[in-house]
Amino acid sequence: MSEQEVEDLILFGKNAKRILEDPIFIQVMQTVRDDIHLSWSQTNPRDSEDREQYYNLLKSMDLLEEKLWAVADNAQIIKIKSDKFVNKQKGV
C-alpha cells in the first residue's frame, strides 16, 4: 500500500468519525429513528409486511452507523501502525 493510499484511508476514517460526532448528523439520525418507530407503532399488528419494512429500515440505519464506525476505527489502527512504521524507519 502506497503512502498516499494510507493517507487517504486515514483521512477517510477521520471524515467518518467527524460525521458520526457531528451534532446535526446525530440529531437527524435520531429524528429518523423516531419517525420510523412512530410509523411502526401505528401499524396494525397483523400487518407484518409493513412492520417488517420498518424493522429493516431501523436495521439499515444501525448498519450505516456500524460501517462508519468501522471505517473510523480502521483508520485509527492504520494511523497507529503507520506511525510505528515511520518511527521504526527513523530509528526512534
N, C-alpha and C positions, 0 to 999 in steps of 0.2 A: 504494500500500500504506500502510495507516494505521500510526501509531506503535505501536499495540497489537499489530498483526499482526507487525510487525518484532520487537518484544519477545518475542512468543510463539514465533516461529521461532528466535530466539536461545536462548531457554530450552529449546526442544525439542532443539536441537543440543547444548546443554550437558548435557542429560539423556542423550542418546545417547552422548556421549563418556564421561560418568560410568559408564554401564552397561558400555561397552567396556573401560574401565580397571578395573572392579571385579574384585578377585581371585576372588570367588565365581563371577561370570559366566565369567571366563577358565577357571577350573577346570572348571566344568560343561561349557563348550563343548569343552574338550579331552577330558574323560571321554566325552562323547557321540561325538566323532570316533573315539576309541579303540575304543569299543564297536562302532561301525559298521564300522570297519576290521577288527576281530576277527571280526565276523559275516561280513563279505565274504570274509575269508581262509579261513573254514571252509566256504564253499560249494563245491559241485562245479564245477570249471572249465567243465563243459559246461552248467551251469545259468545260462545267460545272462540269463534274466529276473530271477532273484534278484540276480545280480551287478550288473545294470544298476540295479535298485532301490537297492542300497546306494550305488552311484556317484551316483545322483540325490539321495540323502539328503545325501551329503557336499557336493555342489554347492549344494544348498539352504542348508546351513549357511554355506558361503562367501558366498552371495548375501545372507544375513541380515547377516553382518558387513560386507560391502561397502556395503549400504544404510545401515546405522547409521553407518559412517564417512563416507559421502556427506552424510548429514544433519548430522553434527558439523562436517564441513569447510564445508558451505554456510553453516551458522550463523556460523562464524568469518568467512567472507567478508562476510556480511551485516553483522556487527558492525563490521568494519573500515570498510565503506562507510558505515554509519550514523554511526560516529564521525567520519569525514571530513566527512560532510554537516553534522553538528551543529557541528563546529569551523568549517566554512565559514560557517555561519549566524551564528556568534558573532564571526566575523572573525579567527579565530586562524590 
